[in-house]
Amino acid sequence: MSREQMPRGWKSASVACGMAAGLVGLSAGALFAVMLSTAAPAASLCDEYNPLAPARTGEITLDATDFADEDGTEIQSFVETESIGKVDIEIVRAIPAGIVQAVSAAPEISTSSPYYGERLKGIKVAVSLTKTKQPVSIVLKLRQVCAKHFRNTFLYY
């Protein structure tokens, strides 16, 4: 049926349907473009060697199960983060108070994993303590460039 033969109401309906389909197509294209523009930064790689790159913060609690020596004067742990970026550490709480003599945290690639020689990226944490017979609990705040998560692991040195 040609346009001239179509009843008057059908002509306007077909034009309206065509316009609606065009708008839907434009809307879908615009939505796809917005999705691409917002997904692109999230998919970009983080530069672990740039100290100004985005960083994450996490807290870990260390206690007597993390002692590295029989005297109970040194705690060591490895926190898996999937990053070797710059690390900052802060003591949030120490029980008993004043027990911490020194604390250090450094980015490291661990080779101590028992799972098929995998190499985990993360933070090596060491805390030097004053000897005590009281229960020990140290809460540390870790901040690392490009860290994806903070998993206190089974890896001790």
N, C-alpha and C positions, 0 to 999 in steps of 0.2 A: 504494500500500500504506500503510495507516495505521500509527501507532506500535504499536497493540495487535497488529496482525498480523505485525509485523517479528520475525524471530528475535532472541533475546536478544543475541547477539554483534553484530548489525547496529545495534541501538539504541545500544550503547556506542560503536561505531565512528563513527556519525553525530554523536554528541555530541562525541567527541574531535576529529573533523574540524572541526566548527563552532567549538570552542574554539581549535584551532590557527589557523584562519583569522582569528579575532578577535585573537589574540596577534600574528599577522603584521601585521595591519592597524594595531594599536597600535604595534608596533615600527617599522613604516615611517613612521607619523606622528611618532613620537618622533625618529627619525633625521632626518626632514625638518626638524623644529623645531630640532634641534641644528645642522643645516647652515645654516639661515637665521640662527641666532644667531651663528655664527662667520663667516658671509659678510658680515653687515651692517657690522662695523667695517672690514673690508678694503675694502668698496665706498665707505665714507664719504670725503668729500673732505678733503684736507689743507689747512689754513689757512696759506698761504704768508706771511701778514703776522703770524703769531703766532710769535715767536722761540722759544717753548717747544714748538712742534709737533714731531713726529718728524723726525729728520734722518738723512741718509746721509753716509758718508765714502768718499772715493776718492782715489787717487793718480794724478798725471800726471807724466810726464817731459818736460822741455823741453830742447832742445839748439840747436845752430847753425842748424838748419832753421827755427827759430822767431824768428830775429833780425828786428827791426822796422826796424833802421837799418844803414847800411853799416859803421859803426864797430864793431858788435858789442857795444854797450853797453846795448841794450834788447831784451828779449824780450816779445812779446805773443801772447796766444792767447785763444780762446773755447772754453769747455767747455760743451757742450750737456747740460742736466740736466732739462729740462721744468719748471723751477721758477724763481721769482724771490725765493725766501726768503732769509733772513739767511745770510751766508757767513762762515766762519772759514778762515784759511789758515795753514799752518805749513810751514817749510822742513825737509824730512826729510834731504836731502843736497845738497851743492853741490860740484861738481868744476870747477875747482880750489877748494880751501877758501878761504873769505873773499871770494869774488868777488861775492857778492850785496850790493849797497848798500841796496836797498829792494825790497819786494814788496807788491803789492796785489791784492785780489780783490773784485769787486763784482757783485751780481746785475744782470743786464741782459737786455733783449729785443733781439736782434740783427736788424737790417734789411739786413745785408750778404749774405745768402744769394742765390746766383744762381738758385735754383730757384723761379721763379714768384712772387717777392716774399714767400715765407714768412717768418714772424717766429719765430725760435727763442728759447726761454727758456734762460738759463744763466748762466755766470760769465765775466766778462771778467777775464783775468789779465794783470798787467804786472809785469815784473821788471827792475830797474835794476842793471846790472853794472859792475864795474871793467873797463876795457879790458885784454884779454889776447890773446896769440897761441895759447894752449893751447886744446885742445878743451874745450867747455863742456857740462856736464850738470847740470840742476837738477831735483830730485825734490821735488814739492810735495804736501802732504796737504790736500785740500779737504774741508770739511764744509758741507753746505747743508741748510737746512730744506726739507722736502718734495721733495728731489731724487729722481728716479726712477732715474737712471743717470748715469754720467759718461762723456761721449764728447768726447774732444779733437777739435776740428773743423778744417776747412780755413779757418775765418774768422779773419783777422788784421786788426788795425787799424793 
